[in-house]
Amino acid sequence: MRSALMAARAAGEHGDVPIGAVVLGPDGAVIATAGNERELTGDPTAHAEVLALRRAAQVLGEWRLTGCTLVVTLEPCTMCAGATVLSRVETLVFGAFDAKAGAVASLFDVVRDPRLNHTPQVRGGIMADECAGLLREFFGRSPEVG
């Protein structure tokens, strides 16, 4: 999670919402890291999770990220939760809960929907206070995270 927090801070420095993501390989080694780049690139899909998943797939030469772990500072939105399922990530670890857009526990539970063809393991609330604090600092108020 510390690597994801570093990526989140870097995203905040260039004006993006400070969310960071890291993909770990089956051996626990970092394969890919990303922060939000929506403002930087003008791409509405440039969420940290999507970018990290894309980069990990490039490194592995395979879209199936079997055995990999996605670590992200904020509970994924619907798009990112769907990308997590479709990429066959084995484990999803996230920091702060997102009461406004969380699609893993808060509003929806996309990743554990039994109708889908893959169900990653989930661990939420890891370093939640630090992850939420970074967002609160960025927005200068208390957003509905944490």
Backbone as JSON Lines, residues from 0, in Angstrom:
{"i":0,"aa":"M","n":[0.83,-1.19,0.0],"ca":[0.0,0.0,0.0],"c":[0.87,1.26,0.0]}
{"i":1,"aa":"R","n":[2.03,1.17,0.57],"ca":[2.91,2.35,0.59],"c":[3.29,2.76,-0.83]}
{"i":2,"aa":"S","n":[3.54,1.81,-1.7],"ca":[3.86,2.13,-3.11],"c":[2.66,2.77,-3.8]}
{"i":3,"aa":"A","n":[1.47,2.29,-3.5],"ca":[0.26,2.87,-4.08],"c":[0.08,4.3,-3.57]}
{"i":4,"aa":"L","n":[0.37,4.54,-2.3],"ca":[0.28,5.89,-1.75],"c":[1.29,6.83,-2.41]}
{"i":5,"aa":"M","n":[2.47,6.34,-2.71],"ca":[3.46,7.16,-3.43],"c":[2.94,7.55,-4.81]}
{"i":6,"aa":"A","n":[2.32,6.6,-5.51],"ca":[1.75,6.88,-6.83],"c":[0.59,7.87,-6.71]}
{"i":7,"aa":"A","n":[-0.19,7.76,-5.64],"ca":[-1.31,8.68,-5.41],"c":[-0.79,10.1,-5.19]}
{"i":8,"aa":"R","n":[0.25,10.23,-4.4],"ca":[0.83,11.56,-4.15],"c":[1.34,12.17,-5.45]}
{"i":9,"aa":"A","n":[1.98,11.37,-6.27],"ca":[2.48,11.87,-7.57],"c":[1.33,12.34,-8.45]}
{"i":10,"aa":"A","n":[0.21,11.63,-8.43],"ca":[-0.96,12.03,-9.21],"c":[-1.48,13.39,-8.72]}
{"i":11,"aa":"G","n":[-1.53,13.56,-7.42],"ca":[-1.98,14.82,-6.85],"c":[-1.09,15.98,-7.23]}
{"i":12,"aa":"E","n":[0.19,15.73,-7.37],"ca":[1.13,16.79,-7.73],"c":[0.88,17.34,-9.12]}
{"i":13,"aa":"H","n":[0.32,16.54,-10.02],"ca":[0.02,17.07,-11.36],"c":[-1.46,17.38,-11.53]}
{"i":14,"aa":"G","n":[-2.18,17.5,-10.41],"ca":[-3.56,17.97,-10.45],"c":[-4.64,16.91,-10.52]}
{"i":15,"aa":"D","n":[-4.25,15.66,-10.54],"ca":[-5.25,14.58,-10.55],"c":[-5.63,14.22,-9.12]}
{"i":16,"aa":"V","n":[-6.81,13.64,-8.98],"ca":[-7.23,13.13,-7.67],"c":[-6.19,12.1,-7.24]}
{"i":17,"aa":"P","n":[-5.66,12.24,-6.02],"ca":[-4.57,11.37,-5.59],"c":[-5.0,9.95,-5.24]}
{"i":18,"aa":"I","n":[-5.1,9.15,-6.27],"ca":[-5.38,7.72,-6.11],"c":[-4.26,6.98,-6.81]}
{"i":19,"aa":"G","n":[-3.73,5.96,-6.15],"ca":[-2.63,5.19,-6.72],"c":[-2.95,3.71,-6.69]}
{"i":20,"aa":"A","n":[-2.32,2.99,-7.63],"ca":[-2.53,1.54,-7.72],"c":[-1.23,0.85,-8.07]}
{"i":21,"aa":"V","n":[-1.09,-0.36,-7.58],"ca":[0.08,-1.19,-7.84],"c":[-0.4,-2.6,-8.15]}
{"i":22,"aa":"V","n":[0.22,-3.24,-9.13],"ca":[-0.05,-4.65,-9.41],"c":[1.17,-5.44,-8.98]}
{"i":23,"aa":"L","n":[0.92,-6.43,-8.14],"ca":[1.97,-7.34,-7.67],"c":[1.83,-8.66,-8.4]}
{"i":24,"aa":"G","n":[2.95,-9.23,-8.8],"ca":[2.94,-10.53,-9.45],"c":[2.7,-11.63,-8.43]}
{"i":25,"aa":"P","n":[2.55,-12.86,-8.91],"ca":[2.32,-13.99,-8.0],"c":[3.42,-14.15,-6.94]}
{"i":26,"aa":"D","n":[4.63,-13.66,-7.25],"ca":[5.73,-13.74,-6.3],"c":[5.79,-12.55,-5.35]}
{"i":27,"aa":"G","n":[4.85,-11.6,-5.49],"ca":[4.81,-10.42,-4.63],"c":[5.62,-9.24,-5.14]}
{"i":28,"aa":"A","n":[6.32,-9.42,-6.25],"ca":[7.11,-8.33,-6.82],"c":[6.21,-7.33,-7.54]}
{"i":29,"aa":"V","n":[6.57,-6.06,-7.47],"ca":[5.81,-5.03,-8.17],"c":[6.01,-5.19,-9.68]}
{"i":30,"aa":"I","n":[4.89,-5.29,-10.4],"ca":[4.91,-5.4,-11.86],"c":[4.61,-4.05,-12.49]}
{"i":31,"aa":"A","n":[3.66,-3.32,-11.91],"ca":[3.24,-2.04,-12.48],"c":[2.7,-1.13,-11.4]}
{"i":32,"aa":"T","n":[2.87,0.17,-11.63],"ca":[2.39,1.19,-10.71],"c":[1.77,2.31,-11.53]}
{"i":33,"aa":"A","n":[0.72,2.92,-11.0],"ca":[0.1,4.05,-11.69],"c":[-0.67,4.91,-10.7]}
{"i":34,"aa":"G","n":[-0.8,6.16,-11.05],"ca":[-1.67,7.09,-10.35],"c":[-2.71,7.57,-11.34]}
{"i":35,"aa":"N","n":[-3.74,8.21,-10.85],"ca":[-4.74,8.78,-11.76],"c":[-4.07,9.71,-12.77]}
{"i":36,"aa":"E","n":[-4.53,9.67,-14.01],"ca":[-4.0,10.54,-15.06],"c":[-5.11,11.16,-15.9]}
{"i":37,"aa":"R","n":[-6.3,11.28,-15.35],"ca":[-7.41,11.85,-16.13],"c":[-7.15,13.3,-16.5]}
{"i":38,"aa":"E","n":[-6.72,14.1,-15.55],"ca":[-6.42,15.5,-15.84],"c":[-5.19,15.63,-16.72]}
{"i":39,"aa":"L","n":[-4.2,14.82,-16.45],"ca":[-2.94,14.86,-17.19],"c":[-3.13,14.51,-18.66]}
{"i":40,"aa":"T","n":[-3.97,13.51,-18.94],"ca":[-4.12,13.02,-20.31],"c":[-5.44,13.39,-20.98]}
{"i":41,"aa":"G","n":[-6.39,13.84,-20.2],"ca":[-7.72,14.12,-20.75],"c":[-8.5,12.85,-21.07]}
{"i":42,"aa":"D","n":[-8.09,11.75,-20.51],"ca":[-8.72,10.44,-20.76],"c":[-9.63,10.1,-19.58]}
{"i":43,"aa":"P","n":[-10.94,10.0,-19.8],"ca":[-11.84,9.69,-18.69],"c":[-11.64,8.3,-18.09]}
{"i":44,"aa":"T","n":[-10.97,7.41,-18.81],"ca":[-10.72,6.07,-18.28],"c":[-9.36,5.93,-17.61]}
{"i":45,"aa":"A","n":[-8.62,7.01,-17.49],"ca":[-7.26,6.95,-16.95],"c":[-7.26,6.93,-15.42]}
{"i":46,"aa":"H","n":[-8.04,6.02,-14.86],"ca":[-8.02,5.79,-13.42],"c":[-6.76,4.98,-13.1]}
{"i":47,"aa":"A","n":[-6.26,5.14,-11.89],"ca":[-5.03,4.46,-11.48],"c":[-5.12,2.95,-11.69]}
{"i":48,"aa":"E","n":[-6.26,2.35,-11.33],"ca":[-6.4,0.9,-11.45],"c":[-6.31,0.44,-12.89]}
{"i":49,"aa":"V","n":[-7.03,1.11,-13.78],"ca":[-7.03,0.73,-15.2],"c":[-5.62,0.86,-15.77]}
{"i":50,"aa":"L","n":[-4.95,1.96,-15.46],"ca":[-3.59,2.15,-15.98],"c":[-2.63,1.09,-15.44]}
{"i":51,"aa":"A","n":[-2.73,0.78,-14.16],"ca":[-1.84,-0.24,-13.58],"c":[-2.12,-1.61,-14.19]}
{"i":52,"aa":"L","n":[-3.4,-1.94,-14.4],"ca":[-3.73,-3.22,-15.02],"c":[-3.19,-3.29,-16.45]}
{"i":53,"aa":"R","n":[-3.36,-2.22,-17.2],"ca":[-2.83,-2.18,-18.58],"c":[-1.32,-2.36,-18.6]}
{"i":54,"aa":"R","n":[-0.64,-1.65,-17.72],"ca":[0.83,-1.74,-17.67],"c":[1.29,-3.13,-17.24]}
{"i":55,"aa":"A","n":[0.59,-3.72,-16.3],"ca":[0.95,-5.08,-15.87],"c":[0.77,-6.07,-17.01]}
{"i":56,"aa":"A","n":[-0.31,-5.93,-17.76],"ca":[-0.55,-6.82,-18.9],"c":[0.54,-6.67,-19.94]}
{"i":57,"aa":"Q","n":[1.0,-5.45,-20.16],"ca":[2.1,-5.23,-21.12],"c":[3.37,-5.91,-20.64]}
{"i":58,"aa":"V","n":[3.67,-5.77,-19.36],"ca":[4.88,-6.39,-18.8],"c":[4.81,-7.91,-18.93]}
{"i":59,"aa":"L","n":[3.66,-8.47,-18.6],"ca":[3.5,-9.93,-18.63],"c":[3.25,-10.48,-20.03]}
{"i":60,"aa":"G","n":[2.84,-9.6,-20.95],"ca":[2.53,-10.06,-22.3],"c":[1.27,-10.9,-22.34]}
{"i":61,"aa":"E","n":[0.35,-10.61,-21.42],"ca":[-0.84,-11.44,-21.24],"c":[-1.91,-10.6,-20.57]}
{"i":62,"aa":"W","n":[-3.14,-10.65,-21.08],"ca":[-4.21,-9.87,-20.45],"c":[-4.72,-10.51,-19.17]}
{"i":63,"aa":"R","n":[-4.54,-11.8,-19.04],"ca":[-4.96,-12.49,-17.82],"c":[-3.91,-12.27,-16.74]}
{"i":64,"aa":"L","n":[-4.3,-11.62,-15.69],"ca":[-3.36,-11.34,-14.59],"c":[-3.56,-12.35,-13.47]}
{"i":65,"aa":"T","n":[-3.64,-13.59,-13.85],"ca":[-3.83,-14.7,-12.93],"c":[-2.72,-14.72,-11.88]}
{"i":66,"aa":"G","n":[-3.12,-14.83,-10.64],"ca":[-2.15,-14.88,-9.55],"c":[-1.67,-13.52,-9.08]}
{"i":67,"aa":"C","n":[-2.1,-12.47,-9.74],"ca":[-1.66,-11.11,-9.38],"c":[-2.58,-10.48,-8.34]}
{"i":68,"aa":"T","n":[-2.04,-9.47,-7.67],"ca":[-2.78,-8.7,-6.68],"c":[-2.8,-7.24,-7.11]}
{"i":69,"aa":"L","n":[-3.98,-6.63,-7.07],"ca":[-4.13,-5.21,-7.33],"c":[-4.3,-4.52,-5.99]}
{"i":70,"aa":"V","n":[-3.42,-3.55,-5.72],"ca":[-3.48,-2.77,-4.49],"c":[-3.81,-1.34,-4.88]}
{"i":71,"aa":"V","n":[-4.86,-0.77,-4.3],"ca":[-5.29,0.58,-4.66],"c":[-5.68,1.35,-3.41]}
{"i":72,"aa":"T","n":[-5.44,2.65,-3.43],"ca":[-5.66,3.47,-2.24],"c":[-7.13,3.75,-1.93]}
{"i":73,"aa":"L","n":[-8.01,3.64,-2.94],"ca":[-9.42,3.91,-2.73],"c":[-10.24,2.77,-3.33]}
{"i":74,"aa":"E","n":[-11.3,2.42,-2.67],"ca":[-12.21,1.4,-3.17],"c":[-12.55,1.68,-4.64]}
{"i":75,"aa":"P","n":[-12.36,0.72,-5.52],"ca":[-12.6,0.94,-6.95],"c":[-14.05,1.3,-7.29]}
{"i":76,"aa":"C","n":[-14.17,2.12,-8.33],"ca":[-15.48,2.47,-8.89],"c":[-15.99,1.3,-9.74]}
{"i":77,"aa":"T","n":[-17.14,1.46,-10.33],"ca":[-17.73,0.39,-11.13],"c":[-16.82,-0.01,-12.29]}
{"i":78,"aa":"M","n":[-16.27,0.99,-13.02],"ca":[-15.4,0.68,-14.15],"c":[-14.17,-0.12,-13.7]}
{"i":79,"aa":"C","n":[-13.54,0.34,-12.63],"ca":[-12.32,-0.31,-12.17],"c":[-12.58,-1.68,-11.54]}
{"i":80,"aa":"A","n":[-13.72,-1.81,-10.86],"ca":[-14.09,-3.12,-10.31],"c":[-14.32,-4.1,-11.46]}
{"i":81,"aa":"G","n":[-14.99,-3.65,-12.51],"ca":[-15.2,-4.5,-13.69],"c":[-13.89,-4.89,-14.34]}
{"i":82,"aa":"A","n":[-12.98,-3.94,-14.48],"ca":[-11.67,-4.24,-15.08],"c":[-10.89,-5.24,-14.22]}
{"i":83,"aa":"T","n":[-11.06,-5.15,-12.92],"ca":[-10.4,-6.1,-12.01],"c":[-10.9,-7.51,-12.26]}
{"i":84,"aa":"V","n":[-12.2,-7.66,-12.39],"ca":[-12.79,-8.98,-12.67],"c":[-12.33,-9.47,-14.03]}
{"i":85,"aa":"L","n":[-12.44,-8.63,-15.05],"ca":[-12.12,-9.05,-16.42],"c":[-10.65,-9.39,-16.62]}
{"i":86,"aa":"S","n":[-9.77,-8.81,-15.82],"ca":[-8.35,-9.1,-15.95],"c":[-7.94,-10.34,-15.16]}
{"i":87,"aa":"R","n":[-8.87,-10.92,-14.43],"ca":[-8.64,-12.15,-13.66],"c":[-7.65,-11.97,-12.5]}
{"i":88,"aa":"V","n":[-7.6,-10.76,-11.95],"ca":[-6.77,-10.51,-10.78],"c":[-7.22,-11.46,-9.67]}
{"i":89,"aa":"E","n":[-6.27,-12.03,-8.97],"ca":[-6.6,-12.99,-7.91],"c":[-7.07,-12.29,-6.64]}
{"i":90,"aa":"T","n":[-6.4,-11.2,-6.27],"ca":[-6.71,-10.52,-5.02],"c":[-6.76,-9.01,-5.25]}
{"i":91,"aa":"L","n":[-7.76,-8.38,-4.67],"ca":[-7.9,-6.93,-4.68],"c":[-7.75,-6.44,-3.25]}
{"i":92,"aa":"V","n":[-6.83,-5.5,-3.05],"ca":[-6.6,-4.89,-1.75],"c":[-6.84,-3.4,-1.92]}
{"i":93,"aa":"F","n":[-7.68,-2.81,-1.07],"ca":[-7.87,-1.37,-1.17],"c":[-7.81,-0.72,0.2]}
{"i":94,"aa":"G","n":[-7.56,0.59,0.18],"ca":[-7.42,1.36,1.4],"c":[-8.75,1.91,1.89]}
{"i":95,"aa":"A","n":[-9.04,3.15,1.51],"ca":[-10.25,3.83,1.99],"c":[-11.5,3.33,1.28]}
{"i":96,"aa":"F","n":[-12.59,3.28,2.02],"ca":[-13.89,2.98,1.42],"c":[-14.4,4.26,0.76]}
{"i":97,"aa":"D","n":[-15.21,4.11,-0.3],"ca":[-15.73,5.25,-1.04],"c":[-17.25,5.23,-1.02]}
{"i":98,"aa":"A","n":[-17.83,6.03,-0.12],"ca":[-19.29,6.05,0.04],"c":[-20.02,6.59,-1.18]}
{"i":99,"aa":"K","n":[-19.33,7.35,-2.03],"ca":[-19.98,7.96,-3.2],"c":[-19.94,7.08,-4.44]}
{"i":100,"aa":"A","n":[-18.87,6.31,-4.62],"ca":[-18.72,5.57,-5.88],"c":[-18.14,4.18,-5.72]}
{"i":101,"aa":"G","n":[-17.97,3.7,-4.51],"ca":[-17.35,2.4,-4.29],"c":[-18.17,1.24,-4.81]}
{"i":102,"aa":"A","n":[-17.54,0.42,-5.64],"ca":[-18.25,-0.69,-6.27],"c":[-17.71,-2.05,-5.83]}
{"i":103,"aa":"V","n":[-17.12,-2.07,-4.62],"ca":[-16.61,-3.32,-4.07],"c":[-17.28,-3.62,-2.73]}
{"i":104,"aa":"A","n":[-17.76,-2.58,-2.06],"ca":[-18.4,-2.79,-0.77],"c":[-19.42,-1.7,-0.45]}
{"i":105,"aa":"S","n":[-19.12,-0.47,-0.77],"ca":[-19.93,0.66,-0.32],"c":[-21.28,0.79,-1.02]}
{"i":106,"aa":"L","n":[-21.28,0.89,-2.34],"ca":[-22.53,1.02,-3.1],"c":[-22.93,-0.27,-3.78]}
{"i":107,"aa":"F","n":[-21.94,-0.95,-4.33],"ca":[-22.14,-2.2,-5.07],"c":[-21.08,-3.19,-4.62]}
{"i":108,"aa":"D","n":[-21.23,-4.42,-5.07],"ca":[-20.18,-5.42,-4.87],"c":[-19.97,-6.14,-6.19]}
{"i":109,"aa":"V","n":[-19.46,-5.4,-7.15],"ca":[-19.25,-5.92,-8.5],"c":[-18.32,-7.12,-8.49]}
{"i":110,"aa":"V","n":[-17.23,-7.05,-7.75],"ca":[-16.21,-8.09,-7.84],"c":[-16.62,-9.43,-7.26]}
{"i":111,"aa":"R","n":[-17.64,-9.43,-6.41],"ca":[-18.09,-10.7,-5.83],"c":[-19.47,-11.12,-6.32]}
{"i":112,"aa":"D","n":[-19.9,-10.53,-7.42],"ca":[-21.19,-10.89,-8.0],"c":[-21.09,-12.33,-8.54]}
{"i":113,"aa":"P","n":[-21.9,-13.25,-8.02],"ca":[-21.78,-14.66,-8.42],"c":[-22.15,-14.92,-9.89]}
{"i":114,"aa":"R","n":[-22.75,-13.95,-10.54],"ca":[-23.12,-14.13,-11.95],"c":[-21.93,-13.93,-12.88]}
{"i":115,"aa":"L","n":[-20.85,-13.36,-12.38],"ca":[-19.67,-13.12,-13.21],"c":[-18.77,-14.35,-13.24]}
{"i":116,"aa":"N","n":[-17.87,-14.39,-14.22],"ca":[-17.05,-15.57,-14.43],"c":[-15.78,-15.62,-13.59]}
{"i":117,"aa":"H","n":[-15.52,-14.59,-12.78],"ca":[-14.33,-14.59,-11.94],"c":[-14.63,-13.81,-10.68]}
{"i":118,"aa":"T","n":[-14.11,-14.27,-9.57],"ca":[-14.34,-13.62,-8.28],"c":[-13.02,-13.48,-7.53]}
{"i":119,"aa":"P","n":[-12.44,-12.28,-7.55],"ca":[-11.19,-12.1,-6.79],"c":[-11.45,-12.07,-5.29]}
{"i":120,"aa":"Q","n":[-10.42,-12.4,-4.52],"ca":[-10.48,-12.23,-3.08],"c":[-10.37,-10.73,-2.81]}
{"i":121,"aa":"V","n":[-10.97,-10.25,-1.73],"ca":[-10.97,-8.82,-1.43],"c":[-10.54,-8.57,0.01]}
{"i":122,"aa":"R","n":[-9.68,-7.58,0.19],"ca":[-9.3,-7.09,1.52],"c":[-9.4,-5.58,1.47]}
{"i":123,"aa":"G","n":[-10.33,-5.02,2.21],"ca":[-10.53,-3.58,2.24],"c":[-10.14,-2.96,3.56]}
{"i":124,"aa":"G","n":[-9.94,-1.65,3.54],"ca":[-9.63,-0.92,4.76],"c":[-8.18,-0.94,5.16]}
{"i":125,"aa":"I","n":[-7.29,-1.34,4.27],"ca":[-5.85,-1.4,4.58],"c":[-5.28,0.01,4.55]}
{"i":126,"aa":"M","n":[-4.73,0.46,5.67],"ca":[-4.2,1.81,5.81],"c":[-5.24,2.86,5.39]}
{"i":127,"aa":"A","n":[-6.49,2.58,5.73],"ca":[-7.62,3.41,5.32],"c":[-7.49,4.86,5.76]}
{"i":128,"aa":"D","n":[-7.04,5.1,6.97],"ca":[-6.94,6.48,7.46],"c":[-5.93,7.28,6.65]}
{"i":129,"aa":"E","n":[-4.8,6.69,6.35],"ca":[-3.78,7.39,5.56],"c":[-4.27,7.63,4.13]}
{"i":130,"aa":"C","n":[-4.91,6.64,3.56],"ca":[-5.43,6.79,2.19],"c":[-6.52,7.86,2.12]}
{"i":131,"aa":"A","n":[-7.45,7.83,3.06],"ca":[-8.52,8.83,3.09],"c":[-7.97,10.21,3.4]}
{"i":132,"aa":"G","n":[-6.98,10.28,4.26],"ca":[-6.37,11.57,4.62],"c":[-5.76,12.27,3.42]}
{"i":133,"aa":"L","n":[-5.16,11.52,2.55],"ca":[-4.57,12.09,1.34],"c":[-5.65,12.73,0.47]}
{"i":134,"aa":"L","n":[-6.79,12.08,0.37],"ca":[-7.91,12.63,-0.4],"c":[-8.5,13.86,0.28]}
{"i":135,"aa":"R","n":[-8.65,13.8,1.58],"ca":[-9.19,14.96,2.32],"c":[-8.27,16.17,2.14]}
{"i":136,"aa":"E","n":[-6.99,15.93,2.23],"ca":[-6.01,17.01,2.05],"c":[-6.11,17.61,0.64]}
{"i":137,"aa":"F","n":[-6.25,16.77,-0.36],"ca":[-6.34,17.23,-1.75],"c":[-7.58,18.09,-1.97]}
{"i":138,"aa":"F","n":[-8.7,17.63,-1.44],"ca":[-9.95,18.34,-1.65],"c":[-10.14,19.5,-0.66]}
{"i":139,"aa":"G","n":[-9.33,19.54,0.39],"ca":[-9.42,20.63,1.35],"c":[-10.68,20.58,2.2]}
{"i":140,"aa":"R","n":[-11.31,19.44,2.24],"ca":[-12.51,19.22,3.05],"c":[-12.58,17.74,3.36]}
{"i":141,"aa":"S","n":[-13.66,17.28,3.9],"ca":[-13.81,15.87,4.23],"c":[-14.73,15.19,3.23]}
{"i":142,"aa":"P","n":[-14.18,14.65,2.12],"ca":[-15.04,13.92,1.2],"c":[-15.54,12.64,1.86]}
{"i":143,"aa":"E","n":[-16.55,12.05,1.26],"ca":[-17.15,10.84,1.84],"c":[-16.29,9.62,1.53]}
{"i":144,"aa":"V","n":[-15.1,9.62,2.07],"ca":[-14.23,8.44,1.99],"c":[-13.78,8.11,3.4]}
{"i":145,"aa":"G","n":[-13.43,6.85,3.56],"ca":[-12.94,6.42,4.87],"c":[-14.05,5.93,5.67]}
